[in-house]
Amino acid sequence: MAVRFLVLMGVALFVACGGGEADLEPEEAVVAAPAVADDARPAIVAFGDSLSAGHGVDEGLSFPDYLQKELDGAGYEYRVVNAGISGDTTSGGVTRVATVARMEPAMVILELGGNDGLRGLPIETTRANLEEMIVALRESGTEVVLAGMTLPPNYGPDYIGQFEQVYKDLAGKYKLPLIPFLLEGVGGNDELMQDDGIHPNAEGNATVARNVLEVIAPLLEKPSP
């Protein structure tokens, strides 16, 4: 099942490179409004690409939406802001990291780099861009959680290994909590993925949210009694 997921990711790249039609260009950011206009709860920002934006699912069914529900249900007093842009790369992230920092979030879930890998961009470019964002966010006083990705097998073990290592290296260097693979337990599962085999469906996003909460919960203030 996981192999099918990775193969379909490879098909997506083929389409993006001219084998068909695909929208891999950045779209407008999906930014979730707070529950109330004067919501003073600390913000958790999902800063990423289509996996954060909720590509292909109805409004309110992205993983950040489900993360908000998980936090509310557990009594945590945080608001989740969705700053995902479908098709975004780490270069795009660098251009908008200052905007995210100005939100003064308590935490940023940094979920970028997958599109870099799918486009075969130089590993060092991805590393440098991620590091620039990490440094900028940390200097602004926010906690950074790094979400990793992997690539289809046709990219070869050397490139894939180097790509995955970027996240491990940066998490180690800056002592960041790491989600090794954002779609762990979801990618490759037909019941949790959309027909494209790349993006989670609503149920898959709910699973991703639970996985993310497991990583970030130790970093959050204790839930309300």
C-alpha positions as semicolon CSV with decimal commas, in nm:
position;residue;x (nm);y (nm);z (nm)
1;M;0,000;0,000;0,000
2;A;0,279;0,242;0,092
3;V;0,453;0,161;-0,238
4;R;0,134;0,256;-0,425
5;F;0,130;0,590;-0,241
6;L;0,489;0,663;-0,341
7;V;0,434;0,554;-0,700
8;L;0,136;0,787;-0,728
9;M;0,348;1,070;-0,594
10;G;0,584;0,995;-0,881
11;V;0,294;1,010;-1,126
12;A;0,208;1,352;-0,986
13;L;0,557;1,472;-1,068
14;F;0,534;1,330;-1,422
15;V;0,208;1,521;-1,472
16;A;0,360;1,839;-1,333
17;C;0,654;1,809;-1,571
18;G;0,433;1,799;-1,878
19;G;0,274;1,456;-1,888
20;G;-0,069;1,602;-1,823
21;E;-0,241;1,874;-1,627
22;A;-0,183;1,933;-1,260
23;D;-0,201;2,232;-1,031
24;L;0,131;2,242;-0,850
25;E;0,150;2,620;-0,852
26;P;0,092;2,802;-0,524
27;E;-0,267;2,898;-0,457
28;E;-0,403;3,147;-0,208
29;A;-0,333;3,067;0,154
30;V;-0,612;2,914;0,352
31;V;-0,610;3,102;0,680
32;A;-0,859;2,988;0,939
33;A;-1,022;3,271;1,129
34;P;-1,029;3,250;1,505
35;A;-1,351;3,128;1,661
36;V;-1,421;3,480;1,784
37;A;-1,281;3,808;1,658
38;D;-1,105;3,881;1,987
39;D;-0,984;3,525;2,043
40;A;-0,684;3,571;2,271
41;R;-0,580;3,207;2,284
42;P;-0,220;3,141;2,177
43;A;-0,193;3,047;1,810
44;I;-0,059;2,727;1,659
45;V;0,016;2,790;1,290
46;A;0,022;2,508;1,035
47;F;0,274;2,657;0,790
48;G;0,287;2,432;0,487
49;D;0,165;2,326;0,146
50;S;-0,142;2,136;0,022
51;L;-0,121;1,884;0,306
52;S;-0,187;2,168;0,550
53;A;-0,421;2,362;0,322
54;G;-0,657;2,065;0,296
55;H;-0,638;2,021;-0,080
56;G;-0,933;1,825;-0,218
57;V;-1,152;1,820;0,095
58;D;-1,439;2,045;0,195
59;E;-1,382;2,350;0,409
60;G;-1,337;2,256;0,772
61;L;-1,190;1,913;0,698
62;S;-0,817;1,987;0,677
63;F;-0,579;1,843;0,934
64;P;-0,547;2,186;1,106
65;D;-0,927;2,191;1,142
66;Y;-0,921;1,849;1,302
67;L;-0,629;1,951;1,520
68;Q;-0,843;2,236;1,653
69;K;-1,118;1,988;1,738
70;E;-0,870;1,758;1,912
71;L;-0,729;2,047;2,117
72;D;-1,075;2,171;2,212
73;G;-1,190;1,823;2,306
74;A;-0,886;1,771;2,528
75;G;-0,931;2,107;2,700
76;Y;-0,627;2,284;2,553
77;E;-0,677;2,656;2,507
78;Y;-0,515;2,721;2,169
79;R;-0,641;2,834;1,831
80;V;-0,510;2,673;1,513
81;V;-0,434;2,894;1,213
82;N;-0,409;2,729;0,872
83;A;-0,129;2,893;0,670
84;G;-0,111;2,621;0,405
85;I;-0,071;2,701;0,035
86;S;-0,117;2,424;-0,218
87;G;0,192;2,381;-0,435
88;D;0,417;2,588;-0,210
89;T;0,789;2,514;-0,189
90;T;1,046;2,607;0,074
91;S;1,139;2,910;-0,138
92;G;0,779;3,026;-0,117
93;G;0,787;2,964;0,255
94;V;1,090;3,189;0,293
95;T;0,901;3,474;0,125
96;R;0,615;3,452;0,376
97;V;0,787;3,346;0,696
98;A;0,789;3,706;0,820
99;T;0,411;3,716;0,783
100;V;0,380;3,401;0,993
101;A;0,620;3,540;1,254
102;R;0,413;3,859;1,280
103;M;0,121;3,646;1,398
104;E;0,330;3,591;1,713
105;P;0,228;3,225;1,733
106;A;0,310;3,010;2,031
107;M;0,400;2,729;1,790
108;V;0,454;2,673;1,418
109;I;0,419;2,331;1,258
110;L;0,661;2,372;0,966
111;E;0,540;2,141;0,688
112;L;0,729;2,233;0,372
113;G;0,974;2,063;0,139
114;G;0,761;1,792;-0,019
115;N;0,715;1,991;-0,339
116;D;1,088;2,066;-0,348
117;G;1,155;1,694;-0,352
118;L;0,890;1,617;-0,611
119;R;1,043;1,878;-0,840
120;G;1,392;1,741;-0,785
121;L;1,528;2,066;-0,646
122;P;1,879;2,063;-0,500
123;I;1,885;1,916;-0,151
124;E;2,104;2,199;-0,023
125;T;1,849;2,457;-0,142
126;T;1,575;2,284;0,054
127;R;1,799;2,256;0,359
128;A;1,902;2,622;0,344
129;N;1,545;2,744;0,303
130;L;1,413;2,532;0,588
131;E;1,697;2,647;0,809
132;E;1,630;3,013;0,725
133;M;1,266;2,970;0,825
134;I;1,354;2,785;1,145
135;V;1,597;3,057;1,249
136;A;1,353;3,337;1,170
137;L;1,070;3,172;1,361
138;R;1,285;3,090;1,662
139;E;1,421;3,444;1,672
140;S;1,061;3,567;1,683
141;G;1,009;3,358;1,997
142;T;0,794;3,079;1,856
143;E;0,830;2,705;1,913
144;V;0,898;2,519;1,586
145;V;0,785;2,163;1,517
146;L;0,929;2,014;1,198
147;A;0,716;1,783;0,984
148;G;0,908;1,552;0,752
149;M;0,821;1,391;0,419
150;T;0,959;1,121;0,191
151;L;0,970;1,070;-0,186
152;P;0,874;0,809;-0,448
153;P;1,124;0,525;-0,501
154;N;1,200;0,634;-0,858
155;Y;1,405;0,923;-0,715
156;G;1,665;0,671;-0,609
157;P;1,786;0,579;-0,260
158;D;2,064;0,839;-0,255
159;Y;1,839;1,138;-0,323
160;I;1,562;1,006;-0,099
161;G;1,804;0,939;0,183
162;Q;1,954;1,287;0,157
163;F;1,607;1,441;0,140
164;E;1,484;1,263;0,453
165;Q;1,809;1,339;0,633
166;V;1,754;1,713;0,594
167;Y;1,467;1,701;0,843
168;K;1,658;1,481;1,087
169;D;1,968;1,701;1,068
170;L;1,780;2,027;1,123
171;A;1,572;1,881;1,405
172;G;1,892;1,765;1,572
173;K;2,082;2,088;1,515
174;Y;1,807;2,308;1,656
175;K;1,666;2,052;1,901
176;L;1,323;2,062;1,736
177;P;1,041;1,814;1,788
178;L;1,025;1,610;1,466
179;I;0,732;1,440;1,297
180;P;0,938;1,196;1,083
181;F;0,663;1,148;0,823
182;L;0,348;1,360;0,839
183;L;0,136;1,094;0,667
184;E;0,252;0,804;0,883
185;G;-0,028;0,545;0,892
186;V;-0,224;0,740;0,630
187;G;-0,019;0,739;0,308
188;G;-0,082;0,419;0,116
189;N;-0,410;0,345;0,293
190;D;-0,687;0,366;0,031
191;E;-0,949;0,427;0,299
192;L;-0,767;0,736;0,425
193;M;-0,646;0,883;0,096
194;Q;-0,817;1,067;-0,189
195;D;-0,835;0,909;-0,533
196;D;-0,513;1,088;-0,633
197;G;-0,327;0,872;-0,381
198;I;-0,136;1,180;-0,264
199;H;-0,364;1,380;-0,036
200;P;-0,553;1,249;0,267
201;N;-0,931;1,251;0,266
202;A;-1,125;1,390;0,561
203;E;-1,077;1,076;0,769
204;G;-0,708;1,074;0,681
205;N;-0,673;1,435;0,791
206;A;-0,834;1,344;1,121
207;T;-0,569;1,075;1,166
208;V;-0,290;1,317;1,076
209;A;-0,425;1,561;1,336
210;R;-0,415;1,295;1,607
211;N;-0,060;1,205;1,509
212;V;0,045;1,570;1,522
213;L;-0,120;1,622;1,860
214;E;0,074;1,328;2,000
215;V;0,400;1,507;1,911
216;I;0,304;1,859;2,018
217;A;0,106;1,781;2,334
218;P;0,416;1,767;2,560
219;L;0,501;2,122;2,445
220;L;0,162;2,274;2,527
221;E;0,033;2,423;2,847
222;K;-0,171;2,170;3,043
223;P;-0,536;2,153;2,936
224;S;-0,804;2,321;3,140
225;P;-0,953;2,102;3,417
